[in-house]
Amino acid sequence: MEKVKYTILVAEDEAGQRQLIRAILEKDFTVVTVANGEEARQLLSKRSFDLVITDERMPILTGSELIRWAREKTPETPIIVLTAFGSIQTAVEAIKLGAIDYLTKPLKSPDELRIVVSRALEQKILKNERLLQRAELDRNFSADDIIATSPVMKKSLELVQRVAPLTTTVLLTGESGTGKEVLARLVHRASARSDQPFVAVNCAALSETLLESELFGHEKGAFTGATQTRQGRFELAHGGTLFLDEIGELNLDLQTKLLRVLQEREFERVGGTRTITVDVRVFAGNNRELALAIKNGQFREDLYYRISVFPIHIPPLRERREDIVPLAEYFLKKLATRMGSAGRVLTVEARNALCSYDWPGNVRELQNAIERAVIISHSDQITLDELPLQIPRVVVGPEAKTMAEIEKSAILQALIANQGDRRKTAEQLQISLRTLQYRLKDYGLAGREPTAPPDR
């Protein structure tokens, strides 16, 4: 779905004014101009326009007469009236007849016209943006993106199914790349708000100053560069769902404003005094433990209890290794089809290597690795050679049948390669020394000197 280019009819008898209005608006809108009110009436009788801008004083049919006719024939079409400077009473009369706004001539600036036009088309623009968001979501998101072979992931999805139909605030925790936003979208799609917007904000990606404006919007002139009033993400998400990822990055002032929105469902834009009420379901996401931030005075305890009504933890890939190959195969099929190279498969060695790696970037890193492999592969198989270099090249014997055996073999070979140096082994496997020690204990290797397997 392409972004709609709205059509504006301009009725103005002064040629210079017609050309000026067209020049200001034609970059963003389709502009049709006529020289008098009668020509405008004839066009409106034959076709529809998203907006009409009409001068008041015109030959044959005045702006007021055009407005009166249009209110009866095309009442859904918004109209802006142009009046000479000082003729405010004329503008007031036009508003009474049905115009939604007015501008005085000469125009103060191009931005003045753009702002009034955008305000007149606001509802149409918001509706189109929501349709675009939904179309984008349908193209890029599928419930199949959630692979749940492992018991821990199945448990998380069971919680999703329970909370989805409700309006409860949800806290999604998990490392970067585990799929917190994907899961939030899944809950939204399964909720009663599915036909309303889903809006996501990464709180760690914006500065504190920009983040406040991004969340709550700002009024014209609120700060340098605020040339027009702008809605924030809370307003854009009205009726739907707002996902605040990395919520732990909010400063204490913003946390206070957020707490008020969650409790009272109201706020003011930056630089504004008018209270705005919204109906938004909030999901929060964070990749680190908020308890420590609370202890250090960096996160409000009352806000934490407000957002963690229903916590859902998404485990990292290293804790759900059963999902690695199914996920890799899903991404392979999806990406290969998109790139016109469908039918590719992972070799046994590639699967084993994927399972032996701890994936610090989690699902996002796995998807990137598969995409890279599809791009550089020249055959119908994805081999070890196509995988990123950080993934250990594991050669597993035919006796290894489980992922535990694959992991044990990978650790043993890395120990041998590093002559028993556990720190170097952990670095090669890209796991912590403590994790390596746990694994050695689990596999009965803690007190043994590593020896190479016999030649076969």
C-alpha positions as CSV (number, residue, x, y, z in Angstrom):
1,M,0.0,0.0,0.0
2,E,1.5,3.3,-1.1
3,K,1.1,6.5,0.8
4,V,-1.9,8.4,-0.3
5,K,-1.3,11.8,-2.1
6,Y,-4.3,13.9,-1.2
7,T,-6.0,16.1,-3.8
8,I,-6.7,19.8,-3.0
9,L,-8.9,22.1,-5.0
10,V,-7.8,25.8,-4.9
11,A,-10.3,28.5,-6.0
12,E,-8.5,31.9,-6.3
13,D,-9.1,34.7,-8.8
14,E,-5.6,36.2,-8.4
15,A,-3.1,34.3,-10.6
16,G,-0.1,35.1,-8.4
17,Q,-1.9,33.7,-5.3
18,R,-2.9,30.5,-7.2
19,Q,0.7,30.0,-8.3
20,L,2.0,30.6,-4.8
21,I,-0.4,28.2,-3.1
22,R,0.4,25.5,-5.8
23,A,4.1,26.0,-5.3
24,I,3.9,25.6,-1.5
25,L,1.6,22.5,-1.6
26,E,2.4,20.5,-4.8
27,K,5.4,18.6,-3.3
28,D,3.1,16.8,-0.8
29,F,-0.3,17.1,-2.4
30,T,-2.0,17.0,-5.8
31,V,-3.2,20.5,-6.4
32,V,-5.9,21.6,-8.9
33,T,-6.5,25.3,-9.3
34,V,-9.5,27.3,-10.8
35,A,-10.0,31.0,-11.2
36,N,-13.5,31.4,-9.6
37,G,-16.1,29.9,-7.5
38,E,-18.3,28.7,-10.3
39,E,-15.4,26.6,-11.8
40,A,-14.9,25.1,-8.4
41,R,-18.6,24.3,-8.1
42,Q,-18.6,22.5,-11.5
43,L,-15.5,20.5,-10.6
44,L,-16.9,19.5,-7.2
45,S,-20.1,18.3,-9.0
46,K,-18.0,15.9,-11.1
47,R,-15.4,14.6,-8.7
48,S,-14.4,14.5,-5.1
49,F,-11.5,16.4,-3.4
50,D,-9.9,15.8,0.0
51,L,-9.8,19.5,0.7
52,V,-11.0,22.8,-0.8
53,I,-9.2,26.1,-0.3
54,T,-11.3,29.1,-1.5
55,D,-10.9,32.8,-1.6
56,E,-13.8,34.8,-0.3
57,R,-14.0,37.5,-2.9
58,M,-14.3,36.0,-6.4
59,P,-16.4,36.8,-9.5
60,I,-19.5,34.8,-10.4
61,L,-19.6,32.8,-7.2
62,T,-18.1,34.0,-3.9
63,G,-16.4,31.9,-1.4
64,S,-19.3,32.0,1.0
65,E,-21.7,31.0,-1.7
66,L,-19.4,28.1,-2.6
67,I,-19.2,27.0,1.0
68,R,-23.0,27.1,1.4
69,W,-23.5,25.0,-1.8
70,A,-20.7,22.5,-0.8
71,R,-22.2,22.0,2.7
72,E,-25.3,20.6,1.0
73,K,-23.8,18.7,-1.8
74,T,-20.4,17.4,-0.4
75,P,-20.7,17.9,3.4
76,E,-17.7,15.6,4.0
77,T,-15.2,17.8,2.2
78,P,-13.3,20.2,4.5
79,I,-13.0,23.8,3.3
80,I,-10.5,26.5,4.2
81,V,-11.4,30.1,3.4
82,L,-8.9,32.8,2.3
83,T,-9.7,36.4,3.4
84,A,-7.9,39.7,3.1
85,F,-5.9,40.9,6.1
86,G,-8.2,42.7,8.4
87,S,-11.4,41.0,7.3
88,I,-11.6,38.7,10.3
89,Q,-15.4,39.2,10.5
90,T,-15.7,37.7,7.0
91,A,-13.7,34.7,8.1
92,V,-16.0,34.2,11.2
93,E,-19.0,34.2,8.9
94,A,-17.4,31.6,6.7
95,I,-16.7,29.4,9.7
96,K,-20.4,29.7,10.7
97,L,-21.4,28.6,7.2
98,G,-19.2,25.5,7.5
99,A,-15.6,26.3,6.7
100,I,-13.3,24.5,9.1
101,D,-10.5,27.1,9.2
102,Y,-9.3,30.3,7.6
103,L,-6.1,32.1,6.4
104,T,-5.5,35.8,5.9
105,K,-3.8,37.2,2.7
106,P,-1.0,37.8,2.2
107,L,0.2,34.5,3.8
108,K,2.7,35.0,6.7
109,S,4.8,32.1,5.5
110,P,4.7,28.8,3.6
111,D,4.7,26.9,6.9
112,E,1.5,28.7,8.0
113,L,-0.3,27.2,4.9
114,R,1.2,23.8,5.4
115,I,0.2,23.6,9.0
116,V,-3.4,24.7,8.4
117,V,-3.7,22.2,5.5
118,S,-2.2,19.4,7.6
119,R,-4.6,20.2,10.5
120,A,-7.6,20.1,8.1
121,L,-6.5,16.7,6.7
122,E,-5.4,15.3,10.1
123,Q,-8.1,12.7,10.4
124,K,-7.6,11.5,6.9
125,I,-3.8,11.4,7.3
126,L,-4.0,9.5,10.6
127,K,-6.4,6.9,9.1
128,N,-4.1,6.4,6.1
129,E,-1.1,6.0,8.4
130,R,-2.9,3.4,10.4
131,L,-3.8,1.5,7.3
132,L,-0.2,1.7,6.2
133,Q,1.0,0.4,9.6
134,R,-1.5,-2.5,9.4
135,A,-0.4,-3.4,5.8
136,E,3.2,-3.2,6.8
137,L,2.5,-5.4,9.8
138,D,0.7,-8.0,7.7
139,R,3.6,-8.1,5.2
140,N,6.4,-8.4,7.7
141,F,5.0,-10.2,10.7
142,S,3.6,-13.7,11.0
143,A,2.9,-15.7,14.1
144,D,5.3,-18.3,12.5
145,D,8.1,-16.0,13.5
146,I,7.7,-17.4,17.0
147,I,9.4,-20.8,17.0
148,A,8.6,-22.7,20.2
149,T,9.9,-26.2,20.2
150,S,11.6,-25.8,23.6
151,P,9.6,-26.1,26.8
152,V,10.8,-22.7,28.1
153,M,9.6,-20.9,25.0
154,K,6.3,-22.8,25.0
155,K,5.8,-21.6,28.5
156,S,6.3,-18.0,27.5
157,L,3.8,-18.4,24.6
158,E,1.2,-19.9,27.0
159,L,1.4,-16.7,29.0
160,V,1.0,-14.6,25.8
161,Q,-2.2,-16.5,25.0
162,R,-3.6,-15.9,28.5
163,V,-2.9,-12.1,28.5
164,A,-3.6,-11.3,24.9
165,P,-7.5,-10.8,25.2
166,L,-7.1,-8.5,28.2
167,T,-6.1,-4.9,28.6
168,T,-3.4,-5.7,31.2
169,T,-0.1,-3.9,31.0
170,V,2.7,-6.4,30.1
171,L,6.4,-6.3,30.9
172,L,8.6,-8.2,28.4
173,T,12.1,-9.0,29.6
174,G,14.9,-10.6,27.7
175,E,18.3,-10.0,26.1
176,S,18.6,-7.9,23.0
177,G,17.5,-9.7,19.9
178,T,15.3,-12.3,21.7
179,G,12.2,-10.9,19.9
180,K,10.4,-8.7,22.5
181,E,8.8,-6.5,19.9
182,V,7.7,-9.5,17.8
183,L,6.0,-11.0,20.9
184,A,4.4,-7.6,21.7
185,R,3.0,-7.5,18.1
186,L,1.7,-11.1,18.5
187,V,-0.2,-10.1,21.7
188,H,-1.6,-7.0,19.9
189,R,-2.7,-9.1,16.9
190,A,-4.5,-11.5,19.3
191,S,-6.2,-8.7,21.3
192,A,-9.5,-6.8,20.8
193,R,-7.3,-3.8,19.7
194,S,-5.9,-5.6,16.6
195,D,-7.6,-3.2,14.2
196,Q,-6.1,-0.2,15.9
197,P,-2.5,1.0,15.6
198,F,0.6,-0.7,17.1
199,V,3.3,1.9,17.8
200,A,6.8,1.0,19.0
201,V,9.4,3.3,20.5
202,N,13.0,2.3,21.4
203,C,13.7,4.5,24.4
204,A,17.5,3.8,24.1
205,A,17.7,5.2,20.6
206,L,16.7,8.8,21.4
207,S,18.2,11.6,23.5
208,E,16.3,12.6,26.7
209,T,15.1,15.8,25.0
210,L,13.9,14.2,21.9
211,L,12.3,11.2,23.7
212,E,9.9,13.4,25.7
213,S,8.7,15.1,22.5
214,E,8.5,11.7,20.8
215,L,6.3,10.2,23.5
216,F,4.1,13.1,24.4
217,G,4.3,15.4,21.3
218,H,5.0,19.2,21.4
219,E,3.3,22.5,20.7
220,K,4.4,24.9,18.1
221,G,7.3,27.0,19.5
222,A,7.9,24.7,22.5
223,F,11.6,24.7,21.6
224,T,14.0,25.7,18.8
225,G,12.9,23.9,15.7
226,A,9.4,23.2,16.8
227,T,7.8,25.0,13.8
228,Q,4.5,23.2,14.2
229,T,2.4,21.2,16.6
230,R,3.2,17.5,16.6
231,Q,1.4,14.5,18.0
232,G,3.4,12.1,20.2
233,R,3.4,8.3,20.1
234,F,0.8,8.1,22.9
235,E,-1.7,10.1,20.7
236,L,-0.8,8.0,17.6
237,A,-1.4,4.8,19.5
238,H,-4.8,6.0,20.8
239,G,-7.2,3.0,20.9
240,G,-4.3,0.6,20.2
241,T,-1.0,-0.6,21.8
242,L,2.2,1.3,22.6
243,F,5.4,-0.7,23.0
244,L,8.1,1.1,25.0
245,D,11.3,-0.9,24.4
246,E,14.3,-0.4,26.8
247,I,12.1,1.4,29.3
248,G,14.9,1.3,31.8
249,E,16.6,4.1,29.8
250,L,14.0,6.7,30.7
251,N,15.2,9.4,33.0
252,L,13.3,10.0,36.3
253,D,11.4,13.0,35.0
254,L,10.0,11.0,32.1
255,Q,9.3,8.1,34.4
256,T,7.1,10.4,36.5
257,K,5.2,11.6,33.4
258,L,4.8,8.0,32.2
259,L,3.5,6.9,35.6
260,R,0.8,9.6,35.3
261,V,-0.3,8.5,31.9
262,L,-0.5,4.9,33.1
263,Q,-2.6,5.9,36.2
264,E,-4.7,8.7,34.8
265,R,-4.6,8.2,31.0
266,E,-3.8,11.9,30.5
267,F,-0.8,14.2,29.8
268,E,0.2,17.5,28.2
269,R,2.4,18.0,25.2
270,V,5.8,19.6,25.6
271,G,5.2,23.3,25.8
272,G,1.4,22.9,26.2
273,T,-1.2,23.3,28.9
274,R,-4.1,21.4,27.4
275,T,-4.7,18.0,29.0
276,I,-5.0,15.2,26.5
277,T,-6.7,12.0,27.3
278,V,-5.8,8.7,25.6
279,D,-6.8,5.1,25.7
280,V,-3.6,3.1,25.1
281,R,-2.5,-0.4,26.2
282,V,1.2,-0.2,27.2
283,F,3.8,-3.0,26.8
284,A,7.2,-2.3,28.2
285,G,10.4,-4.1,27.3
286,N,13.8,-4.2,28.9
287,N,17.0,-6.2,28.4
288,R,18.4,-5.8,31.9
289,E,17.3,-6.4,35.4
290,L,15.2,-3.4,36.6
291,A,15.6,-4.4,40.3
292,L,19.2,-3.2,40.3
293,A,18.2,0.1,38.7
294,I,15.5,0.5,41.4
295,K,18.1,-0.2,44.1
296,N,20.5,2.4,42.6
297,G,17.7,5.0,42.5
298,Q,17.6,5.0,38.6
299,F,14.1,3.6,38.2
300,R,11.0,4.4,40.2
301,E,9.7,1.4,42.2
302,D,6.1,2.5,41.8
303,L,6.5,2.7,38.0
304,Y,8.0,-0.8,38.0
305,Y,5.0,-2.2,39.8
306,R,2.7,-0.4,37.4
307,I,4.4,-1.8,34.3
308,S,5.0,-5.3,35.6
309,V,1.4,-6.4,36.2
310,F,2.0,-9.3,33.9
311,P,5.7,-10.1,33.3
312,I,6.8,-12.4,30.5
313,H,10.4,-13.5,30.1
314,I,11.8,-14.4,26.7
315,P,14.7,-16.8,27.2
316,P,17.9,-16.3,25.1
317,L,18.8,-18.8,22.4
318,R,21.4,-20.5,24.5
319,E,18.7,-21.6,26.9
320,R,16.4,-22.9,24.1
321,R,18.8,-24.7,21.8
322,E,16.1,-26.9,20.5
323,D,14.7,-23.9,18.7
324,I,18.0,-22.9,16.9
325,V,17.7,-25.3,13.9
326,P,13.9,-24.8,13.4
327,L,14.5,-21.0,13.5
328,A,17.4,-21.2,11.1
329,E,15.4,-23.3,8.7
330,Y,12.5,-20.9,8.9
331,F,14.7,-17.9,8.1
332,L,16.5,-19.9,5.4
333,K,13.2,-20.7,3.6
334,K,11.9,-17.1,4.0
335,L,15.0,-15.3,2.9
336,A,15.9,-17.7,0.1
337,T,12.5,-17.4,-1.4
338,R,12.7,-13.6,-1.2
339,M,16.1,-13.6,-2.9
340,G,15.0,-16.0,-5.6
341,S,17.0,-19.0,-4.4
342,A,14.4,-21.2,-2.8
343,G,15.2,-24.8,-2.0
344,R,18.4,-24.3,-0.1
345,V,19.1,-26.5,3.0
346,L,21.6,-26.5,5.9
347,T,24.2,-29.3,5.9
348,V,24.6,-31.4,9.0
349,E,27.8,-29.7,9.9
350,A,26.2,-26.3,9.6
351,R,23.4,-27.3,11.9
352,N,25.8,-28.7,14.4
353,A,27.8,-25.5,14.4
354,L,24.7,-23.3,14.8
355,C,23.7,-25.4,17.8
356,S,27.2,-25.1,19.4
357,Y,27.2,-21.3,19.3
358,D,25.7,-19.3,22.2
359,W,24.2,-16.5,20.1
360,P,24.8,-13.4,22.2
361,G,22.7,-11.4,19.7
362,N,20.0,-14.1,19.9
363,V,17.3,-14.5,17.2
364,R,18.3,-11.3,15.5
365,E,21.9,-12.5,15.2
366,L,20.8,-15.9,13.9
367,Q,18.6,-14.3,11.2
368,N,21.5,-12.0,10.1
369,A,23.8,-15.0,9.9
370,I,21.4,-17.0,7.7
371,E,20.8,-13.9,5.5
372,R,24.6,-13.6,5.0
373,A,24.9,-17.3,4.2
374,V,22.1,-17.1,1.6
375,I,23.8,-14.1,-0.1
376,I,27.3,-15.7,-0.4
377,S,26.2,-19.3,-1.1
378,H,26.7,-20.6,-4.6
379,S,25.0,-24.0,-4.2
380,D,21.7,-25.4,-2.9
381,Q,23.4,-26.1,0.5
382,I,24.5,-23.8,3.3
383,T,27.8,-25.2,4.6
384,L,30.2,-24.2,7.4
385,D,32.0,-22.0,4.9
386,E,29.0,-19.7,4.6
387,L,28.5,-19.2,8.3
388,P,30.1,-16.1,10.1
389,L,33.6,-16.7,11.4
390,Q,32.6,-16.3,15.1
391,I,30.6,-19.5,14.9
392,P,32.9,-22.4,15.9
393,R,33.7,-24.9,13.1
394,V,32.5,-28.1,14.9
395,V,33.3,-31.4,13.4
396,V,31.0,-33.9,15.1
397,G,31.4,-37.7,14.9
398,P,28.6,-39.9,13.8
399,E,28.0,-41.0,17.4
400,A,26.8,-37.5,18.4
401,K,23.1,-37.6,18.2
402,T,21.9,-35.0,20.7
403,M,22.6,-31.3,21.1
404,A,24.1,-32.0,24.5
405,E,26.6,-34.3,22.8
406,I,27.2,-31.7,20.1
407,E,27.9,-29.1,22.7
408,K,30.1,-31.4,24.7
409,S,32.1,-32.3,21.6
410,A,32.6,-28.6,20.7
411,I,33.9,-27.8,24.2
412,L,36.2,-30.8,24.2
413,Q,37.7,-29.8,20.8
414,A,38.1,-26.2,21.9
415,L,39.9,-27.3,25.1
416,I,42.3,-29.5,23.0
417,A,42.9,-26.6,20.6
418,N,43.8,-24.3,23.5
419,Q,45.9,-26.9,25.4
420,G,43.5,-27.0,28.3
421,D,43.5,-23.2,28.8
422,R,39.9,-22.6,30.0
423,R,39.9,-18.8,29.6
424,K,41.1,-19.1,26.0
425,T,38.5,-21.8,25.4
426,A,35.7,-19.7,26.8
427,E,36.8,-16.8,24.6
428,Q,36.9,-19.0,21.5
429,L,33.4,-20.4,22.2
430,Q,32.2,-16.8,23.1
431,I,30.8,-17.8,26.4
432,S,31.8,-16.7,29.9
433,L,34.3,-18.6,32.0
434,R,31.7,-19.3,34.5
435,T,29.4,-20.8,31.9
436,L,32.2,-23.0,30.6
437,Q,32.9,-24.2,34.1
438,Y,29.2,-25.1,34.5
439,R,29.3,-27.0,31.2
440,L,32.5,-28.9,32.2
441,K,30.9,-30.0,35.4
442,D,27.6,-31.0,33.7
443,Y,29.5,-33.1,31.1
444,G,31.9,-34.7,33.6
445,L,34.9,-32.9,32.2
446,A,35.8,-30.7,35.1
447,G,38.6,-32.8,36.5
448,R,39.9,-34.4,33.3
449,E,42.8,-33.4,31.1
450,P,41.5,-32.9,27.5
451,T,42.7,-35.6,25.1
452,A,42.2,-35.8,21.4
453,P,39.8,-38.5,20.3
454,P,41.5,-41.5,18.6
455,D,41.9,-41.4,14.8
456,R,39.2,-43.2,12.9
